[in-house]
């Protein structure tokens, strides 16, 4: 206790408060000047699958054996209602002649459409003669920015050739030719563009939302700015720290991670600030000295803030166990941001409160009854003093009707959780795009005019000793639209490759489910042909195979990370509370809250917004955030009850603990839910769905689990809530005798 008070004087004393502020200014200034900001070091094309993944190994075989195997296609979709004209086709041929002789940046190759006879090119048109799809192949190692540079030049040259920009023409515009870039290149460019464009909008929306909520809750402009300033300073340190790590190659950061990190920082960071601010305001109503009140507030909240932050940091670090790159890359940026934000909450925020003192709460300044009376006498008015109630209606209710509350809340949460079993998942990145996104419009046109599988064919390679023992069997599969003639490997003629065009969206779950079937068909064909070790002589590459490995890797990561997160949180709570009973029911309530959030989120997303499925990565992301952040609120409330039960009977401690923490946790929950809900305003379905599920999870935890279920369970368990702490039982018994 004394040690914590010493820490308070160290960061928020009469002189040290200025030193603390100066240190933060210097640190942020120096780091920003010396190291690059994280936004400058993002890599949006970093590999998500490890080299031992089957699809990655297949890509290596394709690159070695087939000249086009190492290229990624940009599909140019040309369309004119009523049919393409001869002059349209001539313009396309002229463009491909130019690109063949003078490639755009990062272009690998183009098919010789310019050398095709007119009739042969017309045969490539759709049945109604309105659409033509022409691929331009780019280098496999080009990132999204480089691909965009090459595609932009394609568009510029097309605009010059046609005399107008066909890529700017609306789809199905009467009498005009339109063009869209889709395929893996177009999808990659659009995906990265969505996140880049979202960063500034997301930041501004989050700041405005936090400011508005703080102003509505505390009605103090100064107090509303203090958490924002603290988050700003924290980000000023976090960005160059992560930028340095990324520039040195220690970590990889993408735009999606930066976007979610911004939300997490404002949401969780503001919460930590509020726990200290709220307690400080409460103490100012009983303590005349702002310095003593602040030191006591730091003493009584710093442990819970540090514990909560440490819980979140360790939970996020568990993502380092992930094999899937996108999950793994989140671990360090998110955990570093929370760690720095906790440090800011325990140092910079106390210093700012010490500098402003009671003025922080202007115009509704908290004062002691004596100060109110003195102020009223000076103004010649009668003082309106009243004793603030520590108890609340909810606090009284949970100790008088705990069984009713436990049963009702479990029925509600259990009912919502039951919907989580109905959730369907998708790995189709196209479904995450807005319908007017260029790559999605191009894909939709391909789906209407040709086979959807043309968007991204599956490449199946087999070592058959040069025998075509597979082509006919592949063509017989009901889900296959077309199979190309086998192509022999350039370095090993025994390896044959088949390009398989599916009848369905190659990014859909149905297509992904076909990969094991294709592999089994190929292996059985090799076995029937007497070829030994067939499993080692089959390789499948392409976007569908990559998505299959993505799903399998994601499922593996979920099975590993979720138990680890639960285990770490359980261990931390056990060390902090020293109660097995409390640890068990706190962890179980948060897990129940998570499944309830997933179920309610599915109801909103599926039945409300009409989505057929949610993105496959969302359950793991939501679990890590909701379980870690959900324990924050339990820790703050239980800490208050634990402290009070040493001085009073448990039921009274629960009444006052719930009453004392209800307003601040409700405020914090609204802000955290609000910041995640901001994600739902973006035109990216994966973030919309993640934002909805996380926001409803925070609200369920804030308004049901924390104020009702947890204290009601604590009431029912009585002194056994502290088991096996003998010290707790003795103090509880002593308090009961005194009462």
SULDAVEN-V859214 format. One record per run of one state. SS is the DSSP state (A for helix, B for strand, O for the rest). FROM is the first residue (numbers start at 1). TO is the last residue. If there is no record, write none. Layout:
# SULDAVEN-V859214
ss={SS,SS}
from={FROM,FROM}
to={TO,TO}
This chain:
# SULDAVEN-V859214
ss={O,A,O,A,O,A,B,O,A,O,B,O,A,O,B,O,A,O,A,O,B,O,A,O,A,O,B,A,O,A,O,B,O,A,O,A,O,A,O,A,O,A,O,A,O,B,O,A,O,A,O,A,O,B,O,A,O,B,O,B,O,B,O,A,O,A,O,A,B,O,A,O,A,O,B,O,A,O,A,O,A,O,A,O}
from={1,2,13,16,35,38,42,43,54,66,71,80,86,102,107,111,113,116,118,123,131,140,144,163,166,169,178,183,219,221,248,253,254,255,285,290,322,325,362,369,380,393,401,402,423,425,427,429,433,438,450,452,456,458,464,471,477,480,484,487,489,495,503,509,513,514,529,534,538,542,543,578,580,609,614,616,618,646,650,682,685,723,726,739}
to={1,12,15,34,37,41,42,53,65,70,79,85,101,106,110,112,115,117,122,130,139,143,162,165,168,177,182,218,220,247,252,253,254,284,289,321,324,361,368,379,392,400,401,422,424,426,428,432,437,449,451,455,457,463,470,476,479,483,486,488,494,502,508,512,513,528,533,537,541,542,577,579,608,613,615,617,645,649,681,684,722,725,738,739}
